[in-house]
Amino acid sequence: MKILISPAKSLDYNRNVDTPFQTIPQFLEEADYLANKLGKFSAKKFEKMMHISKDLGELNYQRYQAWEKPNTLNDNVKPAATVFTGEVYRGLDIESFSSEELTKAQGELRIL
């Protein structure tokens, strides 16, 4: 079975969740291409396009301005499920997963 969930609008890179392994994102080249395109948008454009607040529009603008295609996994590149903090991810409670559960999630959980 595959489980598909949406990404969250809120992130926290300060969370430290130990994972038994990390993988390179499957669509890294496509993500880099899109991030470079989105980096040309204004904060206002993000607000309108995503139907989000002014603060989230500015936050997303800043994120795309700071985008650098990752070449290695590091403190700025972490597994998505350990960084997202939206409602679904609070319910997922990734911090409580055992190594076995994280391995199973790697095979079954997909984040857009």
C-alpha positions as CSV (number, residue, x, y, z in Angstrom):
1,M,0.0,0.0,0.0
2,K,1.2,3.5,-0.8
3,I,0.1,6.5,1.4
4,L,0.1,9.9,-0.3
5,I,0.1,13.1,1.7
6,S,0.5,16.8,0.8
7,P,3.4,18.9,2.0
8,A,2.8,21.3,4.8
9,K,3.1,25.1,4.6
10,S,5.0,25.2,7.9
11,L,8.5,23.8,8.4
12,D,10.9,23.5,11.3
13,Y,14.5,22.7,10.4
14,N,15.5,22.8,14.1
15,R,13.7,19.5,14.8
16,N,16.1,16.7,15.2
17,V,14.6,13.3,14.3
18,D,17.1,10.5,14.0
19,T,16.4,8.4,10.9
20,P,18.1,5.1,10.0
21,F,18.9,6.4,6.5
22,Q,18.3,9.3,4.1
23,T,17.6,9.3,0.4
24,I,18.1,11.8,-2.3
25,P,14.7,13.2,-3.5
26,Q,13.5,11.4,-6.6
27,F,12.7,14.5,-8.5
28,L,15.6,16.7,-7.5
29,E,16.3,18.0,-11.0
30,E,12.6,18.9,-11.5
31,A,12.5,20.6,-8.0
32,D,15.6,22.6,-8.9
33,Y,14.0,23.8,-12.1
34,L,10.7,24.7,-10.4
35,A,12.5,26.4,-7.5
36,N,14.5,28.6,-9.9
37,K,11.2,29.6,-11.7
38,L,9.4,30.3,-8.4
39,G,12.4,32.3,-7.2
40,K,11.3,35.0,-9.7
41,F,7.9,35.4,-8.1
42,S,7.1,38.2,-5.6
43,A,5.8,37.6,-2.1
44,K,2.5,39.1,-3.3
45,K,2.3,36.6,-6.1
46,F,2.8,33.7,-3.6
47,E,0.0,35.1,-1.5
48,K,-2.5,35.2,-4.4
49,M,-1.4,32.0,-6.0
50,M,-1.4,29.9,-2.8
51,H,-4.2,31.7,-1.0
52,I,-2.0,32.3,2.0
53,S,-1.4,35.2,4.4
54,K,1.1,38.0,3.8
55,D,3.5,36.5,6.3
56,L,3.4,33.1,4.6
57,G,3.8,34.7,1.2
58,E,6.9,36.5,2.4
59,L,8.2,33.3,4.0
60,N,7.8,31.4,0.8
61,Y,9.4,34.2,-1.2
62,Q,12.4,34.1,1.2
63,R,12.7,30.3,0.9
64,Y,12.9,30.5,-2.9
65,Q,15.4,33.3,-2.8
66,A,17.6,31.1,-0.6
67,W,17.1,27.9,-2.7
68,E,20.3,26.1,-3.6
69,K,20.1,22.6,-5.1
70,P,21.5,20.2,-2.5
71,N,24.4,18.1,-3.5
72,T,24.7,16.3,-0.2
73,L,22.4,15.8,2.8
74,N,23.2,18.2,5.7
75,D,21.5,20.4,8.3
76,N,19.6,22.3,5.6
77,V,18.6,19.1,3.8
78,K,16.5,16.8,5.9
79,P,13.8,14.2,5.2
80,A,10.5,16.0,4.5
81,A,8.5,14.1,7.1
82,T,10.9,15.3,9.8
83,V,10.7,18.9,8.8
84,F,7.0,19.6,8.0
85,T,4.9,20.7,11.0
86,G,1.4,21.0,9.6
87,E,-1.7,19.2,11.0
88,V,-1.1,15.9,9.1
89,Y,2.5,15.8,10.3
90,R,1.6,16.5,13.9
91,G,-0.8,13.6,13.7
92,L,1.9,11.4,12.0
93,D,4.1,12.1,15.0
94,I,7.3,11.0,13.2
95,E,9.3,11.5,16.4
96,S,7.6,8.5,17.9
97,F,8.5,6.1,15.0
98,S,11.0,3.3,15.7
99,S,13.7,2.5,13.1
100,E,11.5,-0.3,11.8
101,E,8.5,2.1,11.4
102,L,10.7,4.7,9.6
103,T,12.0,2.0,7.2
104,K,8.4,0.9,6.5
105,A,7.3,4.5,6.0
106,Q,10.2,5.0,3.5
107,G,8.7,2.3,1.4
108,E,5.0,3.3,1.7
109,L,4.7,7.0,2.5
110,R,4.9,9.5,-0.4
111,I,4.9,13.3,0.1
112,L,4.1,15.4,-3.0
